[in-house]
Amino acid sequence: MRAPLSVIRFLSVVGLAVGLALGGVFGVPASASATEPVDLGGNRVIDSAGVLSATDVTAITDAAEKLYADSGIDLFVAYVSTFENPTSAEDWANQTASANNLGPTDYVLAVAVDGRAYYLSGDSSGPVSGSQLSTIESSQVEPQLKNGNWAGAAEAAAVGLGDAAAGGTGGSGSGGSGSSSSSPGVSGGTIGAIVIVLVLILVIVGGIIVIVFVRASRRNRLAAGGSAPTDGHAASGGPPDPLVAMPILELQREAGSMLVQTDDAVQTSTDELGFAVAQYGDEAAAPFQKALGEATAGLNQAFQLKQRLDDAEPDSDAEIRQWNAEIVRLCTEANRVLDEQAADFDELRELEKNIPAGVAAGRAASAEVESRVQAAASAIVALGASYNPSAFSTVVDNPAQATERLTFARSALDEAETEQAADTSEAAVGVRAAEEAVDQAILLLDAVDRVTTDLASARGQLDSQLTNLQQDVADAHAVAAAGDPQGAIAAAAERTTTVIAEVQAQLAGPIDPAAVAQRLELANRDIDGVLGAVRSQQATEQRAASTFAQTLQSARSRVSAANDYITARRGGVGAEARTRLAEATRLVARAEELSTTDTVGALAAAQRADGLAAQAIESAQRDVGEFATGYGDGSGAPAGAGGGLFGAGSGGSGGGNGMLGAMLGGIVINSVLGGGRGGGGLFGGGGGRRDDDDDDGFGGLFGGGSGGGGGFFGGGGSSSSSGGSRSRSGGGSFGGRSAGSFGGGGTRSRRGGGRF
């Protein structure tokens, strides 16, 4: 009996697929494929050279995620056959970093398997120095590559980066655990390829079967009078869903923009509600409080989805589309809930009916706050004498920023006083803008006080951390004396002793208590890792409990610092920083919730919160630097640094009225100091996109604003560029220099990498 033609075709397709797949593994030599700088696509591991097994990829991913959890550093790894366009390992790795918008805490290990060249790319403004990167390459990465241990090289890089971030040289710790594939015969990479081929065959066969049955089923439905659904349309034949039809990249941009807009809407509505409660009491403000609570809950859900999209777990295209679309829907609903109350809120406040009193109150409040600026400036000087600048980087320019806000408040009140006879609506806008500016000035000055207190507390806790570590060392020596055949316990004790001695030496000068505490925590995890096997469950929980209080306090302080920094500069901060802050805030609450029932889980949540808050600060500072570059002299200097956005001679067009500071703070007034007309509610949602340059109105004046960017002047924008570039001189046998990719003060150029 002759087989049906469809079956013959089916077997032919399978046979061809199997033949092509197996030809790459057995008998058919594969030519080396030159590869240009790659798109990481959110993946930590790229293996176009085909040298990694699924187990290897998992091991590398686990090592990278541990590095991120411990130190906030992201490691990306790319294995290719040879480097092409450019052929230099240094240039290839740096261009890959540039093309993927990597920042100062992002590192790329690029390996050309057939070209026998490699390079570890890192920004000089990041936490790991050029000399440390060179040490990691020579002592950690290259030995593994020479042995053909591809996965081990990446794992070793993660170990070295973690050691360097904790204050070491980058050469401590053992190399990776991946299996070597340098011996002849069937290598680990080949075994992995065979597994992939077998899986591929199953996928091909299964896919063809599914296609056959789906097509048959569809034909049957059509024959019965049904219809096949079309992408972008509801199953019921309704109108197309624009989010479903939107290209993924455009949908991602829309989701990020909506997050920034809605976060601004919630924040500014929260501020406005505070003024209303102070003026009219809780009962009158209750409906608005309810609306704000609903909007905040929806926004928090959206931020959690964004965090899932940003984490190390690979997402399918369907998940990316689904979650970004849900972010847009959640934000749209949050804005709708706020907008429903906007008119009633305007009626409650009635600013337009009493402009003179509003102007007088604003001037009195501004004068009171201004009296605190000099004390805050003196506090910053005092912090510099006791701490490393990184310890108080979130408040170093706060006195200058507060002065900007107060200058703006005075200008807005002067304008309101001038406008009140002709246009009370416009005058009310000025009064409200001044209120917001004074409120931000208070926040900026209070933040200096909070950081001063938190640093003193963190410094005091270092002594107890050292005491705990010293006790761990004593416990380790006691256990080792009873039996330590592999020497692992004694080695951990020695490493911890070294850290203790180095930290004690550091304490004699200016320090960053948070960075020192993190180093002690990493040492604690190291020694706990070897003692955990001999400790009882009760002892383990007691040890976690003793560490938890310090870690939670550190997380709270860092979340507070991040929140203060972002809130007062939200006109220049994008979605990434806000997402990290939202997740850190959630995890602090989770840690507090678990503290009485699951100490180990609570500790893990607090540690993660601390790391995410640090990332939020770093991302926000990078965004603000870009904002300053856009409006200042192009230097990228931080605000208040004597140039650029706010410093003397910046070339900015603020005209002495504080407008640029108001823009950074997200205080939107629709050109109240320069003419434009319009109005809008003071409490409300984030408004819509601006499609032109018309200034004829805006909805939800302080609620995220028009323009689709977070505040009337934007505020979302890209947060993908780092503060520096990634080129560094050299690159082993390739030599040469490469121009910085990102601009600013950093560079990725150093002599390093080479051949193996």
Secondary structure, DSSP 8 states (H G I E B T S, - for coil): ----HHHHHHHHHHHHHHHHHHHTTTTS-----EE-S---TT-SEEETT----HHHHHHHHHHHHHHHHHHS-EEEEEEESEE-SS--HHHHHHHHHHHTT--TTEEEEEEETTTTEEEEE--TTSSS-HHHHHHHIIIIIHHHHHTT-HHHHHHHHHHHHHHHHTTS-S--S---------SSSS-HHHHHHHHHHHHHHHHHHHHHHHHHHHHHHHHHHHHTT-----TTB-TTS--B-HHHHS-HHHHHHHHHHHHHHHHHHHHHHHHHHHHHHHHH-HHHHHHHHHHHHHHHHHHHHHHHHHHHHHSSS---HHHHHHHHHHHHHHHHHHHHHHHHHHHHHHHHH-GGGGHHHHHHHHHHHHHHHHTTHHHHHHHHHHHHHHB-GGGGTTTTTHHHHHHHHHHHHHHHHHHHHHHTTT-HHHHHHHHHHHHHHHHHHHHHHHHHHHHHHHHHHHHHHHHHHHHHHHHHHHHHHHHHHH--TT-HHHHHHHHHHHHHHHHHHHTTS-B-HHHHHHHHHHHHHHHHHHHTTTS-HHHHHHHHHHHHHHHHHHHHHHHHHHHHHHHHTGGG--HHHHHHHHHHHHHHHHHHHHTTT-HHHHHHHHHHHHHHHHHHHHHHHHHHHHHHHHHSSSS---TTSSSTTTSTT-----TTTTHHHHHHTT---SSTTT-------SS--------S---S--SSTTTT-SSSSSSTT---------SB---BS--GGG------SS-SSB--B-S--EE-
